[in-house]
Amino acid sequence: MAIEPVTELGVGGVSRVPRARVLPLSAPPATYTAAVERYLTGAGIAKSSARIYRISLTTWGWMFASKPAPTGPARRGAKPPAFPLAAIDDPVLPEVLAELAAARADEMDADTVNRELSIVRKAIGWWQRQGWIAVDPTIGIERRPAPPDRTKALAENQIAALWRLDVALREKTQWKMLYESAARADEVLCLNVEDLYPQDKRGKITAKGGATEWIHWQSGTAQLLPRLIAGRTRGPLFLTGRKAPAGTPSLDVCPETGRARLSYRRAEEIFEYATRLLANPLASPDDIEDLDGWTLHRLRHSALTHDAENGTSTPMLLARSRHASVRSLERYARPGVDAVARHVAERDPAARRPR
């Protein structure tokens, strides 16, 4: 941000202490949508994270326009409102935002709300440093307390039931890869065909900060990949079932089929819906619309937890999860319900022992 000294004249023409005037480092974008794209490219957001950032910032775009953000099916295909970035400096906006954010927090889980708030504050800080806006209208909006979830790891019988679902090849391959590799869902969805090394059962990803890292999978994924790729040599690995709409970034379009890259949001919706009855085994299929399924992240969480239960060493868990510290790994290394049940049963003094 450039600072230009400005000399003011006081009473009688006597000069006073210069004050600083903030000058934009570059011409501010005309619209909020353009500012989001400038932020994603200018702030060095990793490709694997840009999709989630864009979704969160689009959600906040509705609220910056004083409108509730669409949720559920209404969110798909909804075009965000067009408004100038300077509207963020409207002095009445913080009060409006506080009401909209509170209403959204009542509908969404705390982790999602907190992640979206963190992302938009990073973007606002970057726009302020460019001199494009002056204030942060989210000040006063507090993070929502998120009670610890100690049941994120799926039991092994739940994983087995997942593989028995009658779903499309794309979903079978994606879910297998997520579980076998313990990779993050956005990383897997950003994979291109040319990033794969099938003979080594591994793939090259761009992680946070732009670093090149590798994910590794097992035979289940290896057996499905050739059918999914179907002879393609480049372009996004996981594709939508239709042609990419006009304006889709070229990196997200398959040059051989013209289809678009599957989005995180759509992949999450499909997984959540497909797992509703698995997550609620006593529910009636007639009630499926009122149920909640699992999240894609639970596949990564489950894979790392099962590794820990089976005695995988801490250094190997760190390498597999690609976490920087043991502290970050702690939430995955908690034994699941099946492991605790086996532990208790094996130490039951009244249980009949085989002779």
C-alpha positions in Angstrom: 0.0 0.0 0.0 1.5 3.3 -1.0 1.6 6.3 1.4 1.7 9.8 0.1 2.5 12.7 2.6 0.0 15.5 2.4 0.9 18.9 3.9 -2.0 20.9 5.4 -2.1 24.6 6.0 -3.3 25.8 9.3 -4.6 29.2 10.4 -2.6 32.0 8.9 -1.1 29.7 6.3 1.2 28.0 8.8 1.9 24.4 7.7 0.9 21.6 10.1 2.3 18.1 10.6 1.8 16.1 7.3 -0.8 13.4 7.3 -0.7 10.2 5.3 -3.1 9.5 2.5 -3.5 5.9 1.4 -3.2 5.3 -2.3 -4.2 2.0 -3.9 -1.3 -0.1 -5.1 -3.3 -0.8 -8.3 -6.6 0.1 -9.8 -9.4 -1.4 -7.8 -11.6 -4.0 -9.6 -15.0 -2.8 -10.6 -17.0 -5.6 -9.0 -16.8 -7.8 -5.9 -16.6 -10.9 -8.2 -13.5 -9.4 -9.9 -12.0 -8.6 -6.6 -12.4 -12.2 -5.5 -10.5 -13.5 -8.6 -7.8 -10.9 -8.1 -7.4 -12.1 -4.5 -7.2 -15.7 -5.4 -4.5 -15.1 -7.9 -2.7 -12.2 -6.2 -2.5 -13.7 -2.7 -1.0 -17.0 -3.9 -3.9 -19.2 -2.9 -3.0 -22.8 -3.8 -5.0 -24.3 -6.6 -6.3 -27.1 -4.3 -7.7 -24.4 -1.9 -8.9 -21.9 -4.5 -12.2 -23.7 -5.1 -13.2 -23.7 -1.4 -12.1 -20.1 -1.1 -14.2 -19.1 -4.1 -17.3 -20.9 -2.8 -17.0 -19.2 0.7 -16.4 -15.8 -0.8 -19.4 -16.2 -3.1 -21.5 -17.0 -0.1 -20.3 -13.9 1.6 -21.0 -11.9 -1.6 -24.7 -12.5 -1.1 -24.5 -11.2 2.4 -22.4 -8.2 1.4 -25.3 -7.4 -1.0 -27.6 -7.6 2.0 -29.2 -10.9 0.9 -29.3 -14.3 2.6 -27.0 -16.8 1.0 -28.8 -19.6 -0.8 -28.5 -23.0 0.8 -29.2 -26.6 -0.2 -30.4 -27.3 -3.8 -31.0 -23.5 -4.3 -27.3 -22.9 -4.1 -26.4 -24.9 -7.2 -26.4 -22.7 -10.2 -27.3 -19.5 -8.3 -25.6 -16.5 -9.8 -24.1 -14.2 -7.1 -25.3 -10.6 -7.1 -23.2 -8.0 -8.9 -22.1 -5.0 -6.9 -19.1 -2.8 -6.6 -16.4 -3.7 -4.1 -16.6 -0.3 -2.6 -20.1 -1.3 -1.2 -18.2 -3.2 1.5 -17.4 0.2 3.0 -21.1 1.1 3.5 -21.4 2.1 7.2 -24.7 0.3 7.6 -23.4 -3.0 6.3 -21.9 -4.3 9.6 -25.3 -4.4 11.3 -26.9 -6.1 8.3 -24.1 -8.6 8.1 -24.4 -9.5 11.8 -28.1 -10.4 11.3 -27.5 -12.4 8.1 -24.5 -14.2 9.6 -26.5 -15.1 12.7 -29.3 -16.5 10.6 -26.8 -18.5 8.5 -25.1 -19.9 11.6 -28.5 -21.3 12.8 -28.8 -23.3 9.5 -25.2 -24.5 9.0 -22.7 -26.4 11.2 -20.2 -24.4 13.2 -17.2 -25.7 11.3 -18.6 -24.5 8.0 -19.6 -21.1 9.4 -16.2 -20.6 11.0 -14.2 -21.6 7.9 -16.2 -19.2 5.7 -15.7 -16.4 8.2 -11.9 -17.0 8.4 -11.6 -17.1 4.6 -13.6 -13.8 4.1 -11.5 -12.0 6.7 -8.3 -13.1 4.9 -9.6 -11.7 1.7 -10.8 -8.4 3.3 -7.3 -8.0 4.9 -5.7 -8.4 1.5 -8.1 -5.9 -0.2 -7.4 -3.4 2.6 -3.6 -3.8 2.0 -4.2 -3.0 -1.7 -6.0 0.2 -0.6 -9.3 -1.0 -2.3 -11.5 -0.9 0.8 -11.1 0.8 4.1 -13.0 -1.2 6.7 -13.7 -4.8 7.7 -17.5 -5.1 8.1 -17.2 -8.5 9.7 -15.7 -7.1 12.9 -18.0 -8.0 15.7 -19.1 -11.3 14.1 -17.8 -14.0 16.5 -16.8 -17.5 15.6 -19.3 -20.1 16.6 -18.3 -22.6 19.3 -17.9 -26.0 17.7 -18.2 -28.9 20.2 -15.5 -31.6 19.6 -16.8 -34.4 17.4 -15.2 -37.6 18.6 -17.2 -39.9 16.2 -15.8 -38.7 12.9 -14.1 -42.0 12.1 -16.4 -44.4 10.4 -16.4 -48.0 11.7 -14.9 -50.6 9.4 -18.3 -52.2 8.8 -19.6 -48.8 7.7 -16.8 -48.4 5.2 -17.6 -51.9 3.9 -21.3 -50.9 3.5 -20.2 -47.8 1.6 -18.4 -50.0 -1.0 -21.6 -51.9 -1.5 -23.6 -48.9 -2.6 -24.9 -48.9 -6.1 -23.3 -45.7 -7.4 -21.6 -44.5 -10.6 -18.1 -45.4 -11.5 -16.9 -41.8 -10.9 -18.2 -41.9 -7.3 -16.8 -45.4 -6.6 -13.3 -44.3 -7.8 -13.4 -41.0 -6.0 -14.4 -42.5 -2.7 -12.0 -45.3 -2.9 -9.1 -42.9 -3.7 -10.1 -40.6 -0.8 -10.1 -43.5 1.7 -7.1 -45.4 0.4 -4.9 -42.3 0.1 -6.2 -40.4 3.2 -6.0 -37.3 1.0 -8.0 -34.2 1.3 -11.1 -34.1 -0.9 -10.1 -30.8 -2.6 -6.7 -32.2 -3.5 -8.2 -35.3 -5.1 -10.8 -33.3 -7.1 -8.0 -31.0 -8.4 -6.1 -34.0 -9.9 -5.6 -34.1 -13.6 -5.0 -37.3 -15.6 -1.4 -36.2 -16.3 -0.8 -36.0 -12.6 -1.3 -39.8 -12.2 1.4 -42.5 -12.1 -0.8 -45.6 -12.2 2.1 -48.1 -12.3 3.3 -46.7 -8.9 -0.2 -46.2 -7.5 0.4 -42.5 -6.8 -0.5 -39.1 -7.9 1.1 -35.6 -7.8 -0.8 -32.8 -6.1 -0.3 -29.2 -5.3 -0.6 -28.7 -1.6 -1.1 -25.6 0.6 1.6 -23.0 -0.2 2.1 -24.4 -3.7 4.3 -27.3 -2.6 4.3 -30.5 -4.8 3.4 -33.5 -2.8 2.3 -37.1 -3.5 -0.7 -39.2 -2.5 -0.7 -43.0 -2.7 -3.5 -45.4 -3.2 -4.1 -49.2 -3.1 -5.5 -51.9 -5.4 -9.1 -50.8 -5.1 -8.4 -47.5 -6.7 -5.9 -48.9 -9.2 -8.6 -51.3 -10.5 -11.1 -48.6 -11.1 -8.9 -45.8 -12.6 -8.5 -47.3 -16.1 -12.2 -47.5 -16.6 -12.7 -44.0 -15.3 -9.9 -42.5 -17.5 -11.2 -44.4 -20.6 -8.1 -43.6 -22.7 -7.9 -39.9 -21.8 -4.4 -38.5 -21.5 -5.0 -35.1 -20.0 -7.5 -32.8 -18.3 -9.4 -33.1 -15.0 -9.7 -36.6 -13.6 -13.2 -36.3 -12.1 -15.6 -34.8 -14.6 -19.3 -33.7 -14.6 -21.7 -35.5 -16.8 -22.3 -32.6 -19.1 -20.4 -30.1 -21.2 -18.7 -27.2 -19.4 -20.7 -24.0 -19.4 -19.4 -20.9 -21.2 -16.8 -19.1 -19.1 -15.5 -22.1 -17.2 -11.7 -21.7 -16.7 -9.8 -23.8 -19.2 -7.9 -25.6 -16.5 -11.3 -27.0 -15.3 -12.4 -28.3 -18.7 -11.4 -31.6 -20.3 -9.8 -30.8 -23.7 -10.9 -34.2 -25.0 -14.6 -34.4 -23.9 -15.4 -30.7 -23.2 -16.8 -31.7 -19.8 -16.1 -29.7 -16.6 -14.2 -30.6 -13.5 -16.4 -32.0 -10.8 -16.7 -29.3 -8.1 -16.2 -29.9 -4.4 -19.7 -28.7 -3.6 -21.3 -31.2 -6.0 -19.1 -34.1 -4.9 -20.0 -33.3 -1.3 -23.7 -33.2 -2.1 -23.6 -36.5 -3.9 -21.7 -38.3 -1.1 -23.9 -36.8 1.6 -27.1 -37.9 -0.1 -25.8 -41.3 -0.9 -24.9 -42.0 2.7 -28.0 -40.8 4.4 -29.4 -44.3 5.1 -25.9 -45.6 6.1 -25.6 -42.8 8.6 -29.1 -43.4 9.9 -29.6 -47.2 9.8 -32.8 -47.3 11.7 -34.5 -44.6 9.5 -37.1 -45.4 6.9 -36.2 -44.8 3.2 -39.3 -42.7 3.1 -37.6 -40.2 5.4 -34.4 -39.8 3.4 -35.1 -36.1 2.5 -35.0 -35.2 6.2 -31.8 -37.1 7.0 -28.2 -36.0 7.1 -25.4 -38.2 5.5 -21.6 -38.2 5.9 -19.1 -35.7 4.7 -16.2 -36.5 2.4 -13.7 -35.5 5.0 -14.8 -38.5 7.1 -13.1 -40.8 4.6 -9.7 -39.1 5.3 -10.4 -39.1 9.0 -11.4 -42.8 9.0 -8.4 -43.9 7.0 -5.9 -42.2 9.4 -7.8 -43.5 12.5 -7.8 -47.0 11.2 -4.1 -46.8 10.4 -3.4 -45.6 14.0 -5.6 -48.5 15.4 -3.6 -51.0 13.4 -0.3 -49.8 14.9 1.0 -47.4 12.2 3.9 -45.4 13.6 3.6 -41.7 14.2 6.3 -40.8 11.6 4.4 -42.8 9.0 1.0 -41.2 10.0 2.6 -37.8 9.7 3.9 -38.7 6.2 0.6 -40.1 5.1 -1.5 -37.3 6.4 1.1 -34.7 5.3 0.6 -32.8 8.6 3.5 -30.6 9.8 3.1 -31.5 13.5 2.1 -34.3 15.8 -0.4 -32.0 17.5 -2.4 -31.7 14.2 -2.5 -35.5 14.0 -3.9 -36.0 17.5 -7.6 -35.8 16.4 -7.1 -38.6 13.9 -5.2 -41.0 16.2 -8.1 -41.4 18.6 -9.2 -45.1 18.5 -12.7 -45.6 17.0 -15.7 -47.4 18.6 -14.8 -50.8 17.1 -11.2 -50.6 18.3 -12.4 -49.8 21.9 -14.9 -52.6 21.8 -12.2 -55.1 20.7 -9.9 -53.8 23.5 -12.6 -54.3 26.2 -13.7 -57.7 24.9 -10.2 -59.0 24.7 -9.7 -58.1 28.4 -13.0 -59.4 29.7 -12.1 -61.9 32.4 -15.5 -63.6 32.2 -15.4 -64.2 28.5 -15.0 -67.8 27.3 -11.4 -68.3 26.0 -10.8 -70.7 23.1 -8.8 -73.8 24.2 
